[in-house]
Amino acid sequence: MKLFIAGHQGMVGSALVRRFAREPGASLLLRTRQELDLTQQFAVDSFFAAEKPDVAIVAAAKVGGIQANATYPADFLFANLAIAANAIHAAYRHGVKRLLFLGSSCIYPKHAPQPMPEDCLLTGPLEPTNEAYAIAKIAGLKLAQSYRKQHGVLFHSAMPTNLYGPGDNYHPENSHVLPALIRRFHEAKEAGRAEVVAWGTGTPRREFLHVDDLADACAFLLRLANPPDWINVGTGSDVTIKELTETVAAVTGFTGRIAWDATKPDGTPRKLLDVSRLATLGWRARTGLRDGIGQTYASFLAEKVAGGLRG
């Protein structure tokens, strides 16, 4: 199996490489962003024409936290639309047997029922702070579904919840909540600060999936003869941001005070995926949150020492 992993240097792509490197019969086809710009249609089409992968996983995306999404909506919408359209169309044109497109739980409405089932898609308004990214991911999901319906190709999608793990982006402003907290508490501990300020009220609830569990779920989905057009991938349990923050503080060894800045946005009140469909098919996440945060903090420290910390 000649497997193209788009976005293999990102957190998700790196986890997919780790997982499929040990898959019997898998030959990995990888390109850096400098070697292949997935937003450029001609370049993507030429790549698929020349390499003709058997299977493709589209893990490449322009990603960021609340602030990045709110500040650069045009960038997020264009880049992610282009990546999805170029990869899916080129895969179809050049005979890719199977394609798995990775989306996000933010595709579901802001006030979706909790936990969020797959069929609540397009039943209400999106969360405004990441609407551009969500629209692009919905378009990619629908594109894969439409190519499957019209052309009979086995293109399908997975919608993971909030991800974390080795290789995350720790940018002080543009990262997601969990890596942002790891960096903030680590630096506060190192500097001997007595207080760390956390955004919002701490009341929203979030679900977190270790990226290695997602990679394992992708391998599972690619083995299914008739997978759903799209399926949720998560743990099925959530925590408040306050609980998450206190856990990160404990794991990093910060013993000072946590202050909450309620002038900062909370985002969606709750985001918990209904993962019953995937559980029925036979897959469940294995990594507990505290253990996963501990592993991620160890990776953060190793990446920092090696000079390879993203952000």
Secondary structure, DSSP 8 states (H G I E B T S, - for coil): -EEEEETTTSHHHHHHHHHHTTSTT-EEE---TTT--TT-HHHHHHHHHHH--SEEEE-------HHHHHH-HHHHHHHHHHHHHHHHHHHHHTT-SEEEEE--GGGS-TT--SSB-GGGTTSS---GGGHHHHHHHHHHHHHHHHHHHHH--EEEEEEE-EEE-TT-B--TTTS-HHHHHHHHHHHHHHHT-SEEEEES-S--EE-EEEHHHHHHHHHHHHT-SS--SEEEES-S--EEHHHHHHHHHHHHT--SEEEEETTS---SSEE-B--HHHHHHT------HHHHHHHHHHHHHHHHHHT--B-
